[in-house]
Amino acid sequence: MGSPISPVIANIFMEHFEKEALTKTPKKPEVWFRYVDDTFVIWRHGRAELCKFFIFLNNQHPNIHFTINIKENGKLTFLYVLVSKKADGTLGHQVYRKPTHTDRYLHAESHYHPSQKQSAINSLVHRAFIISDKEHL
């Protein structure tokens, strides 16, 4: 196990890394969101420039390596959110489940306390309302 302070140090390092890298690059993303090791970027400079930016990022530090997922059919996943581009140009969002997701939480006839069973349902409903657009509820 690592030190409890390791995630804090890693986050501080990544903030510094991002600041330096984004300052150095001539073409910048319109949006850059990072959560731990996942980054969501909106890039408006074309695919060729995106490839150059991707190579630039991966050349900034020998131990930091980015991977890239480009939207398909106007959709891209980020964490457990499926982000889609709407017809009016805005971004829509809904809960995303990986293909390996089993939809199993707690069996209804298991010997868990009823409040734990209800809590599992409540947390899923709450997550759907927080993440999803109204049309995806």
Secondary structure, DSSP 8 states (H G I E B T S, - for coil): ---TTHHHHHHHHHHHHHHHHHHH-SS--SEEEEETTEEEEE--S-HHHHHHHHHHHHTS-TT--------BTTEEEETTEEEEE-TTS-EEEEE---TT----S--TTSSS-HHHHHHHHHHHHHHHHHHS-GGG-
